[in-house]
Amino acid sequence: MDSRDTSGASETGGRKRRAESAGTSRRRFLQSAGVTAGIASLAGCTDFLSGESDEPGNNTTTTSDFGQIGSGRTGDQIQGGTSMQDMPDLSGEITVYSGRGEALVGELISYIEGLYPDLTIQPRYEGSSQLVQKILNEGENSPADVFFSVNAGSLGFLKDEGRTVELSDEITGMVREEFHDPDGNWVGTSGRARTIPYNTDTFSESDIPTDIMAFPDADQFSDDIGWAPSYGSFQAFVTAMRILNGREATKQWLEGMIELGVQEYTDEFAIALAVADGEISAGFTNHYYIQRVLADREDAPLATAFTEGDAGAIFNVAGAAVVDTAQDQEMAANFVRHLLSAEAQAYFATTTYEYPLIPEVEPIGDLPTIDELNPPADLDLTQLSDIRPTLDLMREVGISV
Amino acid sequence: MAPETDSLFARVTSSESELPLGLTLLSGAIAAAVVFPLIWILANALEVGAGTAIDLLTRETTLRVFLNSTLLVAVVTGASILFAVPLAFLTVRTNLPLKRFWTVALSMPLVVPSYIGAFAFVSAFGPRGELQTMLAPLGIEKLPEIYGFTGAALVMTLYTYPYVFISTRAALKTMDARLVDAARTLQHSRWEAFRRVTIPQIRPAVTAGALLVALYTLSDFGTPAIMRFDVFTKVIYAEQNSLSTFGQDLAALLSLQLVVVTFVILAVESRVRGGDNIATNRASTRGAMVRLGKWKWPALALCLSVAGLALVVPVGILMAWLIRGGSSSAAASLEFQWQYAFNTVGVSAIAALVAGLAALPIAYLAVRHRSRASWLIERASYVGYAVPGVVMGLALVYFGARYGGRFYQQELILFPLLIFAYVVRFLPQAVGSTRAGFLQVSPTLSDAARTLGRSPVAAFREVTLPLVAPGLIGGALLVFLTTMKELPATLLLRPTGFKTLVTHIWSAQASGHFGHAAIPALVLVVVSAVSMLVMLAMEGYDVK
């Protein structure tokens, strides 16, 4: 898999990048976070056990780098929002069922734990769906205090089963209305947008349709565009299309793309790399894969395009909820609040390249702000986890998923 | 009951035909415990209304999944026999050069978790994989498709045929080879002698191994998932992840259907197994070795290609990951710790011990006291093997949380539950091997001890048990090996913070830190390989 060949290059690329730039404070923050990117080409099939496929794979930060953010030099590094220091203290033991991977959020969780001498956090990393079912099976006896999920769907499911408690307005109010549960039972902590990565040597932005339904008829993409149908985020996107445009239109779209000669990849990081390499000229990926390639190769001919107000532009969130079995619900809620702190939001922006959800922290890299995005209006994100009919549909048109 | 009570067997068992009550109750209790988690599956499935159930089960997807699963099981089992029996014959009964080496090399694929094998094959032979990248300068744009049925069947066969290989070897080593010589003196051709003498003698061993292959294929999730081939486990998983109540219903129904298929396989095996091995009172005698002559080279080529493909590909890919991943400053929490290896060995050893002990009464009863009840008990012990780990894990979480009270919340019963899950899933391996052990020991030996004034228990302990020990220990080692590789139930039932090699491999791989997955994977393979060597060394101590 050629994408893995870049791991060595990415390492040197990252170092060079660190050495070269000393510009704005935001830039320095990026460097101090020790952002490197690398390999995730198999992530699409590796997370067959995790249940979700949209974890950004391989960004890493070291404890010491991240520790500096919170311990002292806060002034020029945290862009905005409330610091953990200004939040209520945490103590005791908190069990976090984390559907987000240890490699991604492990550092953040140890950081929070290290902040308070009397706090023990017991993280349990499994697939989001698996954890939801575990909580349901465990019933009243669940040790879970907090459920930290990779997508809104599993949070919504847990809420519908009556297993979450309402968070205070103080917490949900930290993010925009569309990024938390209307009843306040879960709150988004970071976001990911669906995008069209394109090769700037082949196309200019105006060559990319702004309507996702126009792609099958766009001959400029003939045999030159890639997708990763086995990937969770892609399936969520098709699910959105099914909800917004109906089953028949979605089926035609899928068939049209196959007819156009769409190239199949195992995951979306591989697509972003292939576009940067000119192997294909465009694709369908989550936004952070593009940023990750650009972090390694600043001059790669790779840019991000968005469709407008349709399934191609959905914006899903990772988020957290307090489980009704939490020993101390207030403490659990305060842990969730910490995920919305300036430090945590900066962490998401710089290490996972996700969209921070508190308005004061901006996304990293060459991305529009959340306000400039055009996700489809009135799409209930919690519906996107109902992938079963989507899988049926994809199998029906001959895609092996 | 299968027509297996032939006259020979009746003669052998005539002395102890009455079912001993205590032993039957004990075996029955073990079997009941093993079947217990199925109640949860059944209860879940029954909650779906009959109309919905029929509707769901007759959907096109469901039917295709059923056909796919059946086809995969049939092909993998058939191919395993086709490879394993000749290979076993070559390594036992011919003058194949380097026989010991080939025995070890051909058994070793069993130590590679099939999902790691599948990954390696995709990395090596997939589109834009290592091989294609290597061949690209030569103008080779595309390799034959690895995904789908072909890839799934290939990988499953490569990593499960050793079940047949090992059991067939054991049978070939212990059968009285003079029978073949006798047939030859009766002017039978070599092939005819094989067909009429050897095949009937090794058939129980071959079918026992094939049963493990079939049930493993049916319950494996990783390989079909990676190879993108829709089978029961993969669809059950997708349904569970779709997080709609509808999806849960279908998952439960499919699990139930999976269990039914298991019963069918068990029934088929029971019929095919045929008359059991002849219990001998003497050591096996080796007949003359078959001289390969000009067939030496094709034979070596077969051994080399099977072992090479199954071992070199994953080890090569793991090494590549290790070298490439070595320099990156990956997440600190993914650093490998030896504690993971100790944890893995610890739980696997306990599971192996418990499974060995549980298998003893069941196997004894099944061999020495043929009856409908003992047959049922033995068959029941196999059912858990085909239940996917995720389903088993969730069922046990349910029971643990419902009835474990505070102990569950404090995670005190997770360890026992985890061990229980392993035993339920892998008990058949211990039962099969122990059963074969009992078959090799004539009951007349313990009868003799009885006439010398020993109590039944003493006769068993002093005479039978030592003779059965190799089979028993071999079975326990097999459980040990398989437990080390188990992932889904381990993830669900391990106490928080308790990490094993595979859970660590999983975390590292899922986040794309392949360099961090390589070390635990290699450690896993090495530890497994050592226990495999122990198991093979035990062959040396054939029943005397």
Interface residues (C-beta under 8 A of the other chain):
Chain A: M1 D2 R4 D5 S7 G8 S10 E11 G34 T36 G38 I39 A40 S41 L42 A43 C45 T46 D47 F48 L49 S50 G51 E52 E55 G57 N58 T60 T62 T63 T95 G101 E102 A103 L104 G106 E107 S110 Q122 P123 R124 Y125 E126 G127 S129 Q130 V132 Q133 K134 N137 E138 G139 N141 S142 P143 G153 S154 F157 S230 E264 T266 F269 A270 S385 D386 I387 R388 L391 D392 R395 S400 V401
Chain B: T61 F119 V122 S123 G126 P127 R128 G129 E130 T133 Y147 G148 F221 G222 A225 I226 R228 F229 D230 Y237 A238 E239 Q240 N241 S242 L243 S244 F246 G247 L250 W321 R324 G325 S327 S328 S329 A330 A331 A332 S333 L334 V390 L394 V397 Y398 A401 R402 G404 G405 Y408 Q409 Q410 E411 L487 P488 L491 L492 T496 G497 W506 S507 A508 Q509 A510 S511 G512 H513 F514 G515
